C-alpha cells in the first residue's frame, strides 16, 4: 500500500495535469443557500479545482463569503470575511488580511488532493481543514476536486472527518 506522502505526490501530479474544468453548481448545493448563510470557500491555486461557480451562486443567494487565513502549518486556519482586500499569505495563498472579521462557516468548500466515494479526503497534509471541521462540526463539508483525483479507497486517520459531498466537473457525489 502506498503511503500518504507518496499518494499525495501522485495525486498532485494528476491534479496538476488535469485540464481546467468548470464546475456545474448542483441543485442540492443551491437549495441549501439562504441570505446570511456563511460559505467558506478558497481561491484555487496550482491545479486545484476552482470553486468560483459555487461562490457566485452563494453570493447571488445573499450568502456571505469567507476565505481561509493561514499563518503557518501549526496554527489553525481562520475563515475571514472575503470582502476585504486580499494579501499574499504563506504557501502562495491569496487571503484576506489578518484584520478582516472572522466568520463561523455554515458551509465549508475545501480543495482536495484526493478523495473516495465514502467521503474520505486527502488534503495537503498540514491538518488545517481537519481542525476546521472539528471546530465547526455542524458545517456542511463539501470537497471540490477533479474527477481524476478519485481513488478507490482512503484509510482515514482517527481525527479525519468525512465530507458530506464532493463536487467534480463530472458529478455531485453524496457518500
Secondary structure, 3 states (H helix, E strand, C coil): CCCHHHHHHHHHHHHHHCCCCCCCCCHHHHHHCCCCCEEEECCCCCCCCCCHHHHHHHHHCCCEEEEEECCCCCCCCEEEECCCCEEECHHHCEEECCCCCECCCCEEEEECCEECCCCCEECCCCCHHHHHHHHCCCCEEEEECCHHHECCCCCCCCCCCCCCEEECCCCEECC
